[in-house]
Amino acid sequence: TVACVVAVALAPARHVGVITFLIIVVAITAAAESFGLLMRAMFTAACSDPMTGLLNRAGWEIGTSDLLRHFRPTTSVSVVVVALDIDGLKTLNDTQGHQAGDRRITDYAHQWKQLVPRRAVLARLGGDEFAVCIAGEDPGVVRDFLDGVRTRTPSVSLGTATANLSGANIAALYAQADAALYQSRGRRLQGPDTVANS
């Protein structure tokens, strides 16, 4: 923006008066602001789930990186990843229609937004799968969140995985939490990359 204004000011144009110059400056500034707003809107749309308003998978990647960046690597900070899965969603869709399933998804997402701790990232990764990353909170805060999930949103399976910030790999923690979720249902996650609950 500044470079454009300087270029207009220095350009050898005989018929450019002060008023014309100001109009050009305002137009350049407005265009730059509009472009910035458009870019922010596109970024938000690309990183948000349209149904729930939560972050999507791309937003999860960015949000968890940003969350962990707030802490110094030398501090002893606990990172907890929670995998959440709404149970019986397919049956609900089949018996009461997809609108009922969509309502369950949005209602539960709304509840979790209210419950999630201050230093946390909540995302819908797809379908009935959600994830939460909590960093730097006391174990009691994490426990209160998990108790709230169980109380306010029944028919949800969950699994957790915890690591110290210095060794925290969000993808690995999510895989562990997801495996713990499946084990809580009495099943093992199938596949060569299955991670046992730790």
Secondary structure by P-SEA (a helix, b strand, c coil): caaaaaaaaacccccccaaaaaaaaaaaaaaaaaaaaaaaaaaaaaacccccccccaaaaaaaaaaaaaccccccbbbbbbbbbbbcaaaaaaaaccaaaaaaaaaaaaaaaaaccccccccccccccbbbbbbccccaaaaaaaaaaaaaccccccbbbbbbccccccaaaaaaaaaaaaaaaaccccccccccccc
